[in-house]
Amino acid sequence: MTIPGLTPLFDSAALRSADARAIAGGIPGEMLMERAGLAASREILATFPSVSQALVLAGPGNNGGDGWVVARHLAEAGWDVTVALPGGRRPETPDAIAMAARAEEMGIAVVTADPGDIATGDAVVIDAMLGTGTSGAPRGAIGEVVAAVIASGAPVVALDVPTGVDADTGRVDGAALRARVTITFAGDMPGLRVAPGRGHAGRVVVADIGIPRDLQPDPAAWLADDGAVTAIPQRGVDDDKYAAGGVLVIAGAPGMSGAARLSTRAALRAGAGIVVGCVPPSVRAEVAAWTPEVMISGNDRDEIDRQLARVGAVALGPGLGREDTTTALVHDLTRSIRQPLVLDADGLWHLGSDLAPLRDRQHATVITPHCGEAARLLGISRAEVEAARLDAAQRLADGTGHVALLKGPGTIIAAPGRPPVVLEGGTPALATAGSGDVLTGVIAALLARGMGARSAAVAGAALHARAGVLAGRGDGTIASDIIEALPEARAV
């Protein structure tokens, strides 16, 4: 299935290659740089209508060249502009040298960027220091300037990528500027959309600089917006509850009935026709009372097998508990269930770092770990996952042979051998207990409707994120608020 609402994300090498091919095809590099700087200056003028001062931090490469063009256009608009050179390094590429000469002919002030003297006042800082061709923490003079700008608290506009953020991965290995706006040229990049980089990028603007479409490179990833929700099939006029999709939720343990309640109710609100909750006797009454539409069943293996015959998808794991006796059951069910499966929470915990049960599965599967669960599955630290979320998600997908949805800011959906999808939407309000249980129920409902694992994961994540926004309760949002907003969220 083609997923609507996807925008390509390109790695920096691919964008540089497209630039080079455009130049080889007859578009002068100076023209591309001029277009980039003009587009950026227009965005800056629109974003800061009451400001008239800019400090342009220009590095020696082509990113600095873009900054020189911005300086010239802002000066032409009447702004008081100063160009500051970290370490006093002059432009070193031909196009940047040419653009610096034009700006200096206008009389724009040029100084060495002295971290001890950076006093931004009311100026907007234009970050044109490093661009996309670097990785790792800013060092030397640039590192000192970054620290000084951070300390100043001045608003920052980044060209291409905030200094200190890896454009391809979103890694931030040291100090990095936090931009109010990042203006990137010709194409969007993964590092601006994946945490922690996404938290430094601010609002992302992609400026068209006239590179022909036939030179557009293959995407390194995709960005999904609310349009992905429209991939969810609607019920047909002749559908009964079974055609609408049946979901079996194997969940709950003594003292953890909430996860079972949330995941079962979410599956219904996401459109499932029937939902059966296989839960232990001690929590059956609580689950049944909260959502009487959920059918309640036992959770012994024979009863699970009986209920599997009536459903099209299974959710395994929410609030399942961590008793040693449950580990064998989770391993067995993961291998033997023939229906599409969502494996989450305690289900993932029981796998530990043993991915063999997942590798043995031949049927559609989505795993939905948060960073801590992903770390345990991969046998690495949580910090390593958080620093390289794209890589972690792809390693899980490739290592299991199934779709891996890594939860968190900028949710990532990875599938074996395919570019990952990064979710654009969402809200910090989703960072609340039980939100993941809701997502599990949502994805299970979409699998039961016949969606493929990757499509169900992307559309389910988009639906969940949109519901979090529509719940409208900000930091006071709880998981049940997200559930009740799901029907409205489907009506994009």
N, C-alpha and C positions, 0 to 999 in steps of 0.2 A: 504494500500500500504506500502511495505517495503521501507524505505528511505535509499538510498545508502549514503556512506560517513560518517556514524556515528561511533564514538568511545565511549566506555563506560567511564563514570566518576563515581568513587566510593567514598562514604563517608569514613571518617577516621575509624569509628568503624568497617565497613565491611572489610577494609584492615587489621586492627589489628586482626580481627577474622580469616581472611584467613591465616595470619602469624601463629596464634595459632594452627590452624588446620594442617598446614604444619608441624609444630614442633611436634604436637601429632602424625602425620603420619610417623615420623621418620627422618625428616630433622632437624638437630640441629640448635638451634637459633644462635649459634656462626657462623655457616656456612652461614646462611642468612645474618647476619651482615657483614661478610667478603665479600660476593658477592656484597652487597650494597656499601660498602666502596671502593672496587676495581673498580666497574663500575663508581662510582662518580669520583675517582681519574683519571681514564682514560679520562673522559669528561673534567675535569679541565685541564689536561695536553694538550689536543687537543685545548681547548679554549684559553689558555694563553701560547702559545709556547715560548714567549720571557720573561716570568716571572719565577723567581726561589725562591720566598719567599711566605710563607703562614702563616697567623695567624688563627688558628682553635679555634673557640669559642665553647667549649664543655659543654653542660648542663649535669645534673646528670643522665638522663634517657637513653633510647636506642638510641634516636637521637644523643646524645653526643657520644654514643658508635660507631655509624657510623662515627662520626667525628674523633675519635681516629684511626679508620682503615684508613681513608683518610690521616691522618697525617703520618701514617707509610709508606703508599705507595708513598706519595709525597717525603718523606725523602729518600726512596729507589731510587727514580728517581733523586736524587741529589739536591732537594730543601732544603732551610733553613726553618725549620718548628718550630713554637712555638705553644703549646696548652695553651690557656688561659681559666681559670675556673671562670665564673661569681660568685661572692661571695665566691670564694675559695671552692665551693662544689665539692667534689670528686664524681666519678661514684657511683651509688647506685643500679643498677640492675646487676644481675650476668654476663650477656653477656658483658655489658659495662665495668665492673670491669676487666674482662678477657682481653678485647681489650686494655684497658689502660695499663695493666701490660706489654703486649707485646710491646706496643709503648715505654714505659719508659725503657724497657730493651735495646732498641736501642739507648738510650741516648737523646731522643727528649726532648727539654726544656719544662717544665711545670711551669706556673706562675698563680698567682691569677689575674684575669682580673680587673685591676684598671682603671676605666673610665678616671681618670685624667692623666693616663700615656699611654693610647692607642695611639700609634704613628705608624700607619700602614706602613708608608714609601711607598715602592714599592710593598708591600705584597698584595696578594689576601686574603680577609677575607672569611673564610669558616664558614657559619652560621649553627651550629649544637646545638642550645641552647634548643629549645622547641619541635620542631616537631609537630605532628598532634593532640596531646592529650590535647591541651589547647585552651582557647578562651579568648577574652577580651584583654585589653591593657597590654603589658609587665610591670611587677611591680618589685619593689625592685632592686636588683643588676642587674638583666637582663635588666630591663628598663633603668638603667643608662648606661649599656654597649651599648644598642641599640642607645641611644642618642649620645654617643661618636662616634660610627661607622658612623652614619649618618653625623655627623659634619666633620669626617675625609675625606669623599668623596671617600673612597676606593672602588674598585670593590668588589662585594659580590657574592658568590655562596651559595645558600641555599640548604640544604639537607631536603627533604620532602616538606617544606613550609617555606617561609620567616618568621622570628619571628615577631609576631604582626599581622599576617594574619590568619583568621579563615579558615582552610582547607576545611570545608564543605560548607561555605556560601560566602566566599570572604570578609566578614566584616573586617574592620580595625577601631578599636575603639580608637586608640591612635597612638603613634609613631610606625612605622613598617619599617623594613629594605626593601630596594629596591634592588632586586637581578638582576645581569646581566643574570644569569642562575639559574634556579631551577631544581634540579635533584630529582625526586620522584621515588619511588621503587614499582614495581609490578603493579601499576595502576595510572592513572591520577585522579585528584580530582577537584570537582566543584570550590573550592575556588581559584584555580590557573587560572580559565578561566572566572570568573565573576568579574566585577568591584565592588569595587575598588581593590580587591585582584589581579586581572589580571595585573594591572598596577605595582604591586610590584614584580610579579613573573619573569618578563623578559622572556627569551626563556625557554620553559619547555621541559625537557628531561625525558622520562619514561624509567627507567632501569629495565631490566628483571633480577630478582634474583632467578629464578628457582622454583617459586611456581606453582604446577601443575594446568593445566587449569581447571580440574574438581573441584578445590577449589575456582575458581573465583566467587566472590559474585555477587548478582544482582546489576545492576547499580543504582545509585541515580539520575543520569542525563546522557545525551548524548552530545557529542561534534560533531558538524556538520562542515565538511570542504567543499571544492569546489565540491566534488563528489555529494553532494545533488542536484546540478543543473541537473545531468543526470536523475533525476526522472521526469523531465518535458517532457510530451509527445510531440513527433514530429508530424507535420501534415502528414496525409496519402496522398498517391498519388491521391486519389479520393475525398479528402476533398474540399468542397466549403467554402466560407467565414463564413457561419453559423456553419458548422461542426468544423471550426477552433476555434470557440468560440466568442460569442457576449457579450460585456460588456456595461452596462449602468452606466454612471458616473453622479451622482447628486451632483453638486458642483457649486462653484462660487457665488460671490455676488459683488455688485458695489465696485470697487476699489480692488477686489481680484480675478481678472480673471486669475492670474498666476497659482494658485492652480489647477483650472479646466484645463488649458492648459497643465500643467505638467502631471497630472494624466491621462488625456485622451491619450496624445501622448505616455506615458510610457506603457499603456495597449497595444497599437498597436505594439510598439517596442518589447514588451515581447511576442508577438505572437498572440494576439487576431485578429480574422478575421474582425470583425466590432466593432466600438466603437461609442456609441451615447452619446453625452453630453447634459444632461438636465440642462440648465443654464438660468439665468434671461436675459430678453431682452437687458439689458444695456451692457452685456459682450459677447453677441453672436458673434458679428463681430470680436472681438479680438481672441476668441477661434477658430473660423473658419479660420481666416487668418493664424494663426500660424501652424495649421495642417489641411490642406484642406480635408484630408482623414477622419476626424472625422465628423460624422453626427450631426447636431445641432438641438436641440428640445427645446421646452418650459419647464418650471419647475413647472407649476401648477399641481395639483394632477391628473386631468384627463389626461393630456399629459403624465405624468409619467406612469400612468396605461397603456396607449396605447403602450408606448415604452417597457414596461416590457415584453410584449408578444413576443418580437423578440430577447431577450438576455438570456444568461445562467448564468450571474452573475452581481452583482451590487456593485458599490463603492459609499458610502454615506459619505459626510462630508467635503472634502477638500475645504477650502475657502468658506464655506457655509454661513458664517456670524453668528452673535449672536443676531439677532433680536428676541424679545420675540415671535413674530408670527411664527417663525420657529421651536420653541420647540415642539409644538403639532405635526407638520408635521414629525419631526424626530422620535418622540415616535411612531406615527402611522405607519410610514414606517418600522421602526425596527420590529414592531410586525407583520406587514401584508405581507411584501415581502417574497415570497416563494422561490426565487432563493437564492443561496449562496451569502453571503453579507460580504463586508469588511466595517467596521465602523471606521472612523478615524477623527482626528482633530476636527472641529467644530461639527461634528456629536456626538463625545464623550462629548464635552462641553455641549451640550443640554441635555444629560442624567444627568449631574451633578453626584450626588452620588446615583441616582435612577437606580438600576440595573434591576428593574422589567421588562422593555421592552425586555431586553436581555434574562432574565430567561424565558420569555413567548415564545421566538422563538423556533421553532422545526426544523429549517433548518440550514445548515452549516453556520457558522459565524466565522469571524476573527476580533478581535479588535486590533488596533495597536497604543497604547498610548506611548508617551514618559513619562519620570518620573513625570513631572508636571501633565499631564493628568491622569496618574495612581493614583497619590496622591489624586486628586479630586474625582475620582471614588471610591476610598477606604475610603475616609474621614480621611486621615492622612496627615502628612507633606511630602513635597518633600524630605527632608533630610532623613526621615524614609524609603522612597522607595529606595533612592540611597544607603543607608547603608545595605539594605537587599533585593537586587533585585530579587533573586530567590524566596524568600517568597512572595514578592509583586506580581510577575507574577503568581505564583500558586494560590494565594488568588483570583486574578481576574478570572482565569480560573474556579476555583471551585465555586466562587460566582456567575458567569454568566452562567456556564454550557457550555461555548464555548472556543475556542482557543484564548489565549491572547498572543500577541507578544509585549514584552516590548522593545522598541527601546533604543539604546545607546551602549556604548562600551561593547562588549560581549552580543549582542542581545539575548534575551531569548524567546523561544516559549514554552508556557505551555498549556497543555490540561487537562481537568478534569480526575483525577485518573490515570495519566500516568507520568513517569519521564519527567521532562522538557528537552528541547534541548537548548544548548548554542552554538551560532555561533562562530566559530574560526576565520573566515576571517574578512575582512573589513579594513578600513583605517580611520584615523581621518578626511580625506578629506570629508567623508560623513556627517560630522557635518556642514552642509550648508543649507541655507534656501531653502525649496522646496524638499529636499531629501525625507522627509516622504511622500509627495504627489506622488513622483515617486514610492515609495514602495507600496503604496496603489493601484496604477494602475497595477503594476506588479502582485501582489497577485490576484487581480480581474481577470486578464487575465488567470492565472493558474487555478483558480476556474472555469472559463468558459470553460476550456479545460477538465473539469471533475475530476480534482484532489480533494481529500478530504481536509478539512480545515487545518488539521495539516500538511499534506504533502505540500500543497500549501504555507503555511506560512513558513515552513523550506526552501523549494526549492526557494521560492520567495526572502527570506532574503539572501540566499546564492548568488542568481543571482544578486541582488541589490548590495551586498558587492563586488562581483567580478567585476561588472561594474565600481564601484567606483575606484577600483585599476587600471583597464585597461584604464580608462579615462586619467590617466597619468599626471594630472595637479596639483598634490600635494595639497597644501593649497589653490591654486587658483581654485580648482574644483567647478563648479556650477552644479545645479540640471540637467540642460539640457545636460551637458557633460555626466552625468551618463546615461541619456536616450539613447544617441547616441552610448554608448558602450554596450548596452544590447544585441544586436544581436551577437557581438563577445563573450560576456560573456556566452552566451548559448552554444557556441561551445567548451565545455571543453574537 
